[in-house]
Amino acid sequence: MVRTKRNAGTGTGYNLRMARSNTKHRRCDVAMLVDAETGERNMSGRFVPDRGSTEERVLESLRARYPRVAVVPFGPDIAATMSELKRLKPRIVFNLTEWFDSDRKLDHAIAGLLEMMKLRYTGTGPVGMQLCRDKALSKQIAAAAGVDVPRCFTLERDERIENPGLLFPLIVKPQFGDGSDEIGKASLVRTERELRTRVRSIRSRIDEAVVCEEYIPGRDIFVGVLGNQPRVLAPLEMVVGSRKASAPTFVTYRIKHDGSYRTKWRVRYRRAVLPKSLLRKIAEFSRKAFRVLKLRDYARLDFRLTDDGRLVFIEANPNPDLTPHTLGRNVCFVGIEYRNLIPGIVETARKRYRSGAK
């Protein structure tokens, strides 16, 4: 899930006395922890998510199920956030945060803070967050568990740009990117010259290593996973309706975030119609990846499926977009009504804690 960052001033300087008066000192059932940029304090001191945002939708679902739900913004004043959480004493925290101090790579630090405060919370812990963030390491771990992954190599920020021997074409992207950051048509490189050009282009914008991986031609498959057994849901696939030669052949940043671009190329999502043998392989690979990458409660996994039936794991998203229409009308996690999804995640996390699992 990716949002546009805005002024973070709403995370500090609010009237704590006014905020306290709203809770009436009763223990909170669920504290929804959000990025401070996703809303603002009203006159009474209560934090209100932006209209139409993921946070607002999740809050509505939580309030329909639990009598006492509070929204806590995580901003630059960490002490203020900790103080508010301590005062609320939530039975569980619904963690919707995505960054700290403008850096998405530090999302694991927020989960780590909740751990240090000994608070129960939904979603993947700090170790799983870090494993999934690293697009090279996560593939190595999944491969060791028997999951098919694309071959790849990494290039550090100042390292010489050289292909150690992988066959072209390759996909070039930031090693720690999020939400298809820096992934566009130019990410697909077919020659050494194109590789150098693309790596230099990324380096000119971000101070980060890049991963160069084998391009897997075929279909983009998205798999939702719920619970900690876990339950693997029906796969979705991205369909590009345009038959023009210049049409996109893989998921890019613009496909994810530009509605007019999706309309231009007639991009849509649908349930993937696959033989039972492939569905079993998807379930097998998804469970293995979920386990070895230390995922918890819910996640979405991305695969590529070739015409000859090769299923290849691309990456895992431990905090996928939870808006109702993430991958199509009323499709967030396939087969789960949205009004049941969010409370279901809460109860899954509670069950995990009751079982003693970490």
C-alpha positions in Angstrom: 0.0 0.0 0.0 1.5 3.3 -1.0 0.4 6.9 -0.2 1.6 10.3 -1.1 3.4 12.0 1.7 2.2 15.4 2.8 3.1 17.9 5.5 3.6 16.0 8.7 2.7 18.9 11.0 -0.5 17.2 12.2 1.6 14.6 14.2 2.8 17.1 16.8 1.6 19.9 19.0 -2.0 18.7 19.6 -3.9 19.2 22.8 -3.3 16.0 24.8 -5.7 17.2 27.5 -8.5 17.5 24.9 -7.7 14.1 23.4 -7.8 12.5 26.9 -11.3 13.8 27.5 -12.6 11.7 24.5 -11.6 8.4 25.9 -13.2 8.8 29.4 -10.3 6.6 30.7 -11.9 3.4 29.5 -9.6 0.8 28.0 -9.6 1.0 24.2 -10.7 -2.2 22.2 -8.7 -1.3 19.1 -6.2 1.5 18.5 -5.7 2.1 14.8 -2.1 3.3 14.4 -1.8 5.4 11.2 0.8 7.7 9.5 0.2 11.3 10.8 0.0 12.5 7.2 -3.2 10.6 6.6 -5.5 12.9 8.5 -5.6 15.7 11.1 -6.9 16.6 14.6 -10.3 18.2 14.9 -11.2 20.9 17.4 -11.8 18.3 20.1 -8.4 16.8 19.7 -9.6 13.6 18.0 -7.6 12.5 15.0 -9.8 12.2 11.9 -8.6 10.3 8.8 -8.9 11.9 5.3 -12.2 11.3 3.6 -12.1 8.4 1.2 -8.8 7.1 2.5 -7.9 3.6 3.4 -7.7 4.7 7.0 -11.3 5.9 7.0 -12.5 2.7 5.4 -10.7 0.6 8.0 -11.9 2.8 10.8 -15.6 2.3 9.7 -15.2 -1.4 9.6 -13.6 -1.5 13.1 -16.3 0.7 14.6 -19.0 -1.5 13.2 -17.6 -4.3 15.3 -15.9 -2.9 18.3 -17.4 -0.3 20.7 -14.2 1.6 21.6 -11.9 2.4 18.7 -9.4 5.2 18.7 -7.1 6.5 16.0 -3.5 7.3 16.9 -1.3 9.1 14.5 2.4 8.1 14.4 4.3 11.3 13.7 7.8 12.7 14.3 7.0 13.1 18.0 7.4 9.5 19.0 7.1 10.2 22.7 3.6 11.7 22.1 2.5 8.6 20.2 3.9 6.3 23.0 2.1 8.4 25.6 -1.2 8.2 23.8 -0.9 4.4 23.4 0.0 3.9 27.0 -3.0 6.0 28.1 -5.4 4.1 25.8 -4.1 0.7 26.9 -5.5 -0.9 23.7 -6.4 -4.6 23.7 -4.8 -4.6 20.3 -3.3 -2.2 17.8 -4.3 -2.3 14.2 -1.1 -1.2 12.5 -1.6 0.7 9.3 1.7 2.7 9.3 3.9 2.6 6.3 6.9 4.8 7.1 8.9 6.7 9.7 10.5 10.0 9.1 9.7 9.9 5.4 11.5 6.6 5.0 9.5 3.5 4.0 12.4 1.3 4.8 11.9 2.1 8.5 8.4 0.6 8.7 9.8 -2.3 10.6 11.0 0.1 13.3 7.3 1.0 14.2 6.5 -2.7 14.6 9.7 -2.9 16.8 8.4 -0.1 18.9 5.1 -1.8 19.5 7.1 -4.9 20.5 9.1 -3.0 23.0 6.0 -1.5 24.5 4.6 -5.1 24.8 1.5 -4.1 22.8 -0.4 -6.7 20.8 -0.8 -5.6 17.2 -1.9 -6.9 13.8 0.3 -7.8 10.9 3.9 -8.8 10.3 6.5 -8.1 12.9 9.8 -6.3 12.4 11.8 -9.3 11.2 9.3 -10.2 8.5 9.0 -6.5 7.4 12.7 -6.4 6.8 12.9 -9.7 5.0 10.1 -8.7 2.6 11.5 -5.3 2.0 14.7 -6.7 0.6 13.8 -7.9 -2.9 17.0 -10.0 -3.2 17.2 -11.6 0.2 13.5 -12.5 0.2 14.0 -14.4 -3.1 17.0 -16.3 -1.7 15.0 -17.3 1.4 12.0 -18.4 -0.6 14.2 -20.4 -3.0 15.8 -22.2 -0.1 12.3 -23.3 1.0 11.6 -24.8 -2.5 9.8 -21.9 -4.1 10.8 -21.1 -7.7 12.2 -17.5 -8.0 13.9 -15.6 -10.8 17.7 -15.5 -10.9 19.0 -12.2 -9.9 22.1 -10.1 -8.8 22.4 -6.9 -7.0 24.5 -3.7 -7.6 25.4 -1.6 -4.7 25.3 2.2 -5.0 28.9 2.7 -6.1 29.5 -0.7 -7.6 30.5 -1.1 -11.2 27.6 -1.8 -13.5 28.3 -5.3 -14.9 26.1 -8.3 -15.6 27.8 -11.4 -14.0 26.2 -13.7 -16.6 22.4 -13.7 -16.5 20.7 -13.9 -19.8 18.8 -10.8 -21.0 16.2 -9.5 -20.8 16.3 -8.4 -17.1 14.1 -6.3 -14.9 16.0 -3.6 -13.0 14.5 -2.1 -9.8 15.4 -0.7 -6.4 16.4 -3.5 -3.9 14.3 -1.9 -1.2 11.6 -0.2 -3.2 7.9 -0.2 -2.3 4.7 0.0 -4.4 6.6 -0.5 -7.7 8.7 2.5 -7.1 11.0 3.2 -10.1 9.4 0.4 -12.1 8.3 1.4 -15.6 8.7 0.2 -19.2 12.4 1.3 -19.2 13.0 -1.2 -16.3 13.0 -4.0 -18.9 16.5 -4.1 -20.3 17.8 -6.2 -23.2 21.4 -5.2 -23.5 24.4 -4.3 -21.4 24.0 -0.7 -22.7 20.4 -0.6 -21.6 21.4 -2.1 -18.2 23.9 0.7 -17.6 21.5 3.4 -18.7 18.7 2.1 -16.4 20.9 1.6 -13.3 22.4 5.1 -13.7 18.9 6.6 -14.1 17.8 5.0 -10.8 21.0 6.0 -9.1 20.4 9.6 -10.1 17.2 9.7 -8.1 17.7 7.4 -5.1 20.6 6.4 -3.0 20.0 2.7 -3.0 21.2 -0.6 -4.3 19.4 -2.1 -7.3 18.4 -5.7 -8.0 18.5 -7.0 -11.6 16.4 -10.1 -12.1 15.5 -12.5 -14.8 12.5 -11.3 -16.7 9.7 -13.9 -16.5 7.3 -13.5 -19.5 3.7 -14.4 -18.7 0.8 -13.4 -16.5 0.9 -11.4 -13.3 -0.8 -13.3 -10.5 -1.7 -11.9 -7.1 -2.5 -14.1 -4.1 -4.1 -13.0 -0.9 -3.2 -14.9 2.3 -5.1 -14.7 5.5 -4.6 -16.2 8.9 -1.5 -18.0 10.3 -2.2 -21.5 9.1 -2.4 -19.8 6.5 -5.5 -19.7 4.2 -4.6 -19.1 0.6 -7.3 -17.3 -1.3 -8.3 -17.5 -5.0 -5.6 -15.9 -7.2 -6.3 -12.8 -9.3 -4.5 -11.8 -12.5 -3.9 -8.5 -14.2 -5.2 -8.3 -17.8 -4.1 -5.7 -20.3 -6.8 -5.5 -22.9 -4.9 -3.5 -25.5 -3.1 -5.5 -28.2 -0.8 -2.8 -29.3 2.9 -3.6 -29.3 3.6 -0.8 -26.9 1.2 -2.0 -24.3 2.7 -2.8 -20.8 3.6 -6.4 -20.3 4.2 -6.3 -16.5 3.1 -4.3 -13.5 4.6 -0.8 -13.3 4.2 2.2 -11.0 1.8 3.9 -13.4 -0.4 0.8 -13.7 -0.7 0.8 -9.9 -1.2 4.5 -9.4 -2.5 6.2 -12.6 -6.2 5.5 -13.4 -6.0 7.2 -16.8 -3.0 5.1 -17.7 -5.0 1.9 -16.8 -7.9 3.1 -18.9 -5.6 3.8 -21.8 -4.3 0.3 -21.9 -7.6 -1.3 -20.7 -6.0 -2.8 -17.6 -8.2 -4.8 -15.3 -8.1 -7.5 -12.7 -10.0 -10.8 -12.7 -10.0 -14.1 -11.0 -7.4 -16.4 -12.6 -8.9 -19.4 -14.3 -6.3 -22.1 -13.7 -6.1 -25.9 -13.6 -6.2 -27.6 -10.2 -2.6 -28.6 -10.4 -1.5 -24.9 -10.7 -3.9 -23.9 -7.9 -2.2 -26.5 -5.7 1.2 -25.2 -6.6 0.1 -21.6 -5.9 -1.2 -22.7 -2.5 2.0 -24.6 -1.8 4.4 -21.8 -2.8 2.2 -19.2 -0.9 2.3 -21.1 2.3 6.0 -21.7 2.1 6.8 -18.1 1.4 4.4 -16.9 4.1 6.2 -19.1 6.6 9.8 -18.5 5.8 9.4 -14.7 5.3 7.9 -14.5 8.8 4.6 -13.1 7.6 1.7 -12.8 10.0 -2.1 -12.4 9.9 -2.4 -11.3 6.3 -0.3 -10.6 3.2 -0.4 -10.4 -0.6 2.1 -12.4 -2.7 3.0 -11.6 -6.3 3.9 -14.3 -8.9 4.5 -14.6 -12.6 3.1 -17.5 -14.5 4.6 -18.5 -17.8 2.7 -20.0 -20.7 4.2 -23.4 -20.0 3.1 -23.4 -16.4 6.2 -22.2 -14.5 5.1 -20.4 -11.4 7.7 -17.9 -10.1 7.6 -15.9 -6.9 8.4 -12.2 -7.3 7.7 -10.6 -3.9 5.6 -10.5 -0.8 3.8 -7.5 0.5 3.3 -7.7 4.3 1.0 -4.6 4.5 -1.0 -4.7 1.2 -3.6 -2.0 0.4 -6.8 -2.6 2.4 -9.2 -0.4 0.5 -12.3 -2.3 -0.7 -11.5 -1.9 -4.4 -7.8 -2.7 -4.4 -7.7 -5.0 -7.3 -11.2 -4.3 -8.8 -14.7 -3.6 -7.7 -15.3 -5.0 -4.2 -12.1 -7.0 -4.4 -9.6 -6.6 -1.6 -9.1 -10.2 -0.6 -11.0 -12.6 -2.9 -14.0 -14.2 -1.4 -14.0 -12.1 1.8 -16.6 -9.5 2.4 -14.9 -6.2 3.3 -17.1 -5.8 6.4 -15.7 -9.1 7.7 -12.1 -8.7 6.5 -10.9 -6.0 8.9 -12.4 -7.5 12.1 -11.2 -10.9 10.8 -7.6 -9.6 10.8 -8.0 -8.3 14.3 -9.4 -11.7 15.5 -6.7 -13.6 13.7 -4.0 -11.5 15.5 -5.7 -12.1 18.8 -5.8 -15.8 18.2 -2.1 -15.7 17.4 -1.3 -14.1 20.7 -3.5 -16.4 22.6 -1.7 -19.4 21.1 1.6 -17.9 22.2 2.9 -17.6 18.6 5.1 -14.7 17.7 
